[in-house]
Each structure stands twice: as structure tokens, then as C-alpha cells.
Amino acid sequence: MESVPELAYLIANETRRLIPFRQAVVVRRKSNGKFCVEAISSLAVVDRTSPFVCLIESIMTRLSRSDSYTETDLFPISHYTDDDLGGVVEYPFQEALWLPFKNTAAGVFAGVLLLQEQRWEERYKLIGERLAGTYQHAWSALQPSVSGAVRRKFLSRKTALLFGALILAAMFLPVTMTTLAPVEIVASKPLVVAAPLQAVIEKILVEPNQQVNEGDLLFRFNDTDLRNRFRIASQDVQVASVKLRKAKQSVFSSPEQSHELSILKAELIRSRLALDYAKEQLDRVEVKATQSGIVQYSDRNDWVGKPVSIGEQVIRIADPQAIEFGVDVPVKDSIVLQSGARVRVYLDADPVTPIEATLTNASYHASELPGQQLAYRSRAALSQEKPESLRIGLRGTAKIYGEQVSLFFYLFRRPLSAARQFLGA
């Protein structure tokens, strides 16, 4: 543990071992007295422009004005929000446990907000106080004890000039531009099982992530309407056949009716085509797997009883051995991405072992992700021997390597971009 961000990430994800929360948010107080979100559980990167982050920072602003701000407290988040915030009503975890980190010199300098849907038990308040004490000591130890201004005071003028010259020269050193982005292991070429007809799904016979073989039954449509259509079409064929037979017999007694034979024959052909179509639709009621693999779909309750259109995707079948990395590069962290770029993947399940990959394609258009975030969706292929622990669905963080730039541009790319947007240049 070498930095405050690493400690904040550990607090947000490892506190669950002692206190069972649903979501944790680590906040830090800035020099102006306002709080900013430092880490969120299960997220590698915090998007400070997302509505959820803005909601938490608004809650902390109001909480800092209350008397319970400096002590461990249990409260519903609706006590510190405006009534016109729609996100508060939609957010499912309404009960909060506030654990402040404080010292005698600066007061409350950080803290963690533990959230869940049910009211907290009082026993977790005592556990939280002990944890907060441990976390605040670790946080204080990782913060620099002496500011840069105090250190520069003891440097001689000559040493300061030499140090400045070295820094200026270092700004022109070439470095590789990199960016971090969330990554997930996905199937490289999944088989899309689409609805073969327009009907209502009656039953799904496989579970998500279940292994299936070719020919296994996946799901079944409700066949009530299709069977009725088939019976009506069968009766239409019988009626048309009887009419044609009677017309052929009446031709011998009434030759003038011979012109109706062609019409009745056409009606019989049309009825048989309708019957064949109804039988073909009825044969598609049961959908089977055309290849072996792992079944992927959202949830059974989302599909049972739902009417679907022809061609609508219902299930995907993925080969567990054919995998790739799906990388979502946030717009604010985007760099020039080229096919063949080096990618290093650090999975949350094994963060100390990097996995080498190669960027295969990158989208030129940003897509909206869950959480109202914009990102460029990219794909990377494994460039080393596949480890046995890799499986579809694992998540982590990808480090993407771009082109060579100067150290100055690498360090000040974001400030320069923010300044350009502010000045309108």
C-alpha cells in the first residue's frame, strides 16, 4: 500500500468482510472544505460527472453542516437531499452508515459512506468506529507530512536552479501515452439465437451460464394461436378439395361451369400453401441449440411471457475457449487508439498478474454505457498462452499503450484540455 487512492480502493471493497453493505463510497475533504468521491465499491474508475457521484457529494455537503458530522452515525440519505432529486427516489440503497476519519489538527478529513436497503443494526456502529480509527491512522500515514513549499525553503538558489533545469529537460523526454479503462472478458464469436417467429415465449429451459450441447432444447413459444391457425388451414384445404371435387362432377351435367375449375384449383393451391406455412410456423415453436457452448442471457423472468418479434435476440451461445477482452475507454480518458496497440489487463480476481493482449479494433463513435457514461468500445485479443483461470464474465482494468509523446504532454494533457475548453480556444 503506497498511496491514498490505493487505500481508498481497499476501504471501498474490503470493508465488506466485516460489515455487510451493498455499496460503499469513500470521500475526501478538499482544501475548500467540500467533499469529493475518492472510490466506489466494485468500480475501478470514478466518473466525477456521473449523477450518482454528484448525488453523494451533495449529501456530504449537507451532512458536513449537521451536528452528527464528526461522529459515526446511522441515517437515511433522504434526510440530506432535496425532494426534487429524482435520483434519490430511484436509488435502492437508502440507509447509510457514516464512518468519519478525523484527527486533532484537521478534524474530519475523509470518511466512508456504507449503504444498504435495510436499516442498520446498532452493533455495526461500534464495529464501524473501530474500523474508522484504523483507516484514519493508515490514511494519515500515507499523506505527505511536509509540503513541497517547506522543502523548497531549505534549498539553495543554485540547487533550485539546477533542479529546475533538470525538470525542464525531463519534460522533453519521450514516453508512451497510456490510459486506464474498465475491461471484461467476453465471447469473441458468440452464436446469436434469435426468435424465429413472432409469438410469446412460454418457457426457457436453460439457466444462464449453463453448458449446452448441439440439439439441446433452449426455449419454447406458446403454440395456442399457431395450433388454431394450423387447424383452420387444414379445414380450408378440406373445404377447397370438396368444392373442387363437386365442380368436376358438375361439369359433365353443366359444361358451362367448367370455367370455375381454374378458380377452385387456385383456391386449393392457396389453402395448401397456407397450411404448409402454418405447419412450418408450428415446427418452430421449440428452439434448439445449433452448437455447443455456454448460454448467456439476462434473466429468465425477463423473457417468460414476453412477446418477441422475428429476429429479436433472446439467447447467446458462447464458446468458453474463444474469448476476447471488451474494453470501454471513457471519453475523458481517451487517447489515439490503433489496431495492434499493446494492452495489459489486470483482473480483479488476480490483480497482481498482468495479462498481455493486443488491441484488435476500436470504435470511432462513443456509446452510452449503464450509469450514463460515454465510452469508446474496443476489443483486444489475447497475445499470450490462455491461462486456465480465464473465463467469460471476469472484470478488471486494462492499461492501453498509445503513441510516443513528450513527458510534458503526458503530465499536462488533461489540464491543457480543460484550459482550452474553459477559454474556448
Residue pairs with C-beta under 8 A, 6 or more apart in sequence:
1 7
1 10
1 138
1 142
2 142
3 142
4 28
4 38
4 139
4 142
4 143
5 38
5 39
7 135
7 138
7 139
7 142
8 26
8 28
8 38
8 39
9 39
11 24
11 26
11 39
11 112
11 135
12 24
12 25
12 26
12 39
12 40
12 41
12 112
13 24
13 41
13 42
15 21
15 24
15 112
15 114
15 131
16 24
16 41
18 127
18 131
19 97
19 114
19 124
19 127
19 128
19 131
20 116
21 41
21 97
21 114
21 115
21 116
22 92
22 93
22 115
22 116
22 117
23 40
23 41
23 42
23 93
23 114
23 115
23 116
24 40
24 41
24 112
24 113
24 114
24 115
25 37
25 39
25 40
25 41
25 56
25 112
25 113
25 115
26 37
26 38
26 39
26 40
26 110
26 111
26 112
26 113
27 35
27 36
27 37
27 38
27 56
27 57
27 60
27 110
27 111
27 112
27 113
28 35
28 36
28 38
28 109
28 110
29 35
29 64
29 108
29 109
29 110
30 36
33 64
34 57
34 60
34 61
35 57
35 60
35 61
35 64
36 48
36 57
37 46
37 48
37 53
37 56
37 57
38 46
38 110
39 46
40 46
40 52
40 53
43 182
44 180
44 182
44 348
44 396
44 397
45 180
45 181
45 182
45 330
45 333
45 397
46 53
47 53
47 330
47 332
47 371
47 373
49 332
50 371
50 372
50 373
51 87
51 372
52 87
52 91
52 371
55 81
55 85
55 87
55 88
55 91
56 113
58 80
58 81
58 82
58 85
59 77
59 80
59 81
59 113
60 113
62 80
62 81
63 69
63 80
63 98
64 108
66 80
68 75
68 98
69 100
69 108
70 100
70 102
70 107
70 108
71 100
72 97
72 98
72 99
72 100
72 125
72 128
72 129
72 132
73 97
73 98
73 125
74 95
74 96
74 97
74 98
74 119
74 120
74 122
74 125
75 95
75 96
75 98
76 94
76 95
76 96
77 88
77 91
77 94
77 95
77 96
77 115
78 88
78 94
81 88
92 117
93 115
93 116
93 117
94 115
94 117
95 115
95 116
95 117
95 118
95 119
95 120
96 113
96 114
96 115
97 113
97 114
97 115
97 120
97 124
97 125
97 128
98 111
98 113
98 114
99 111
99 112
99 113
99 114
99 128
99 129
99 131
99 132
99 135
100 108
100 110
100 111
100 132
101 108
101 109
101 110
101 111
101 112
101 132
101 135
101 136
101 139
102 108
102 109
102 136
103 109
103 136
103 140
109 136
109 139
110 136
110 139
111 132
112 132
112 135
114 128
152 160
155 163
170 407
171 406
171 407
171 408
171 411
172 406
172 407
172 408
173 406
173 407
174 404
174 405
174 406
174 407
175 404
175 405
175 406
175 407
175 410
176 401
176 402
176 403
176 404
176 405
177 335
177 336
177 401
177 402
177 403
177 404
177 405
177 409
177 410
177 413
178 335
178 399
178 400
178 401
178 402
179 329
179 333
179 334
179 335
179 399
179 400
179 402
180 333
180 397
180 398
180 399
180 400
181 327
181 328
181 329
181 330
181 333
181 375
181 378
181 397
181 398
181 400
182 327
182 328
182 395
182 396
182 397
182 398
183 325
183 326
183 327
183 328
183 345
183 380
183 395
183 396
183 397
183 398
184 325
184 326
184 393
184 394
184 395
184 396
185 323
185 324
185 325
185 326
185 347
185 390
185 391
185 392
185 393
185 394
185 395
186 323
186 324
186 325
186 326
186 392
187 294
187 296
187 316
187 318
187 319
187 320
187 322
187 323
187 324
187 392
188 319
188 322
188 323
188 324
188 381
189 319
189 322
190 293
190 296
190 316
190 317
190 318
190 319
191 290
191 291
191 293
191 316
191 317
191 318
192 313
192 316
193 218
193 287
193 289
193 290
193 313
193 314
193 315
193 316
193 317
194 310
194 311
194 312
194 313
194 314
195 287
195 308
195 309
195 310
195 311
195 312
195 314
196 284
196 287
196 310
197 221
197 226
197 281
197 284
197 310
198 307
198 308
198 309
198 310
199 221
199 222
199 223
199 225
199 226
199 285
199 307
199 308
200 221
200 222
200 305
200 306
200 307
200 308
201 219
201 220
201 221
201 222
201 303
201 304
201 305
201 306
201 308
201 314
202 220
202 221
202 222
202 223
202 304
202 305
203 219
203 220
203 304
204 218
204 219
204 297
204 300
204 303
204 304
204 315
205 217
205 218
205 219
205 220
206 212
206 216
206 218
206 219
206 295
206 315
207 295
207 300
208 295
208 296
208 297
208 298
208 299
208 300
209 294
209 295
209 296
209 393
210 294
210 295
211 292
211 293
211 294
211 295
212 218
212 289
212 292
212 293
212 294
212 295
212 317
213 289
213 292
214 289
214 290
214 291
214 292
215 288
215 289
216 288
216 289
217 286
217 287
217 288
217 289
218 287
218 288
218 289
218 295
218 315
219 287
219 303
219 314
219 315
220 285
220 286
220 287
221 284
221 285
221 286
221 287
223 282
223 285
226 278
226 281
226 282
226 285
227 282
229 278
229 281
230 275
230 278
230 279
230 281
230 282
232 278
233 271
233 274
233 275
233 277
233 278
234 275
236 271
236 274
236 275
237 268
237 271
237 272
237 275
239 271
240 264
240 267
240 268
240 270
240 271
241 268
243 264
243 267
244 261
244 264
244 265
244 267
244 268
247 257
247 260
247 261
247 264
248 261
250 257
251 257
251 258
251 261
287 314
289 317
290 317
291 317
291 319
292 317
292 319
293 317
293 318
293 319
293 320
294 317
294 318
294 319
294 320
294 392
295 315
295 316
295 317
296 315
296 316
296 317
296 318
296 392
297 303
297 314
297 315
297 316
303 314
308 314
318 392
320 391
320 392
321 386
323 382
323 386
323 390
323 391
323 392
324 360
324 379
324 380
324 381
324 382
325 343
325 345
325 357
325 379
325 380
325 381
325 382
325 398
326 377
326 378
326 379
327 343
327 359
327 377
327 378
327 379
327 380
327 398
327 400
328 369
328 375
328 376
328 377
328 378
329 335
329 337
329 362
329 375
329 376
329 378
329 400
330 373
330 374
330 375
331 366
331 374
331 375
331 376
334 376
335 400
335 402
335 403
336 402
336 403
337 359
337 362
337 376
337 378
337 400
337 402
338 359
338 362
338 402
338 403
339 359
339 360
339 361
339 362
340 358
340 359
341 358
341 359
341 400
341 401
341 402
342 356
342 358
342 359
342 400
342 401
343 356
343 357
343 358
343 359
343 380
343 398
343 399
343 400
343 401
344 354
344 355
344 356
344 357
344 398
344 399
344 401
345 354
345 355
345 356
345 357
345 380
345 396
345 397
345 398
345 399
346 353
346 354
346 355
346 396
346 397
346 398
346 399
347 353
347 355
347 394
347 395
347 396
348 394
348 395
348 396
348 397
349 389
349 394
349 396
350 389
351 396
355 382
355 384
355 387
355 390
356 382
356 383
356 384
357 380
357 381
357 382
357 383
357 384
357 398
358 380
358 381
358 383
359 378
359 379
359 380
359 400
360 379
360 380
360 381
361 378
361 379
362 376
362 378
362 379
363 376
363 377
363 378
364 376
365 376
366 374
366 375
366 376
367 374
367 375
367 376
367 377
368 374
369 375
378 400
380 398
382 390
409 416
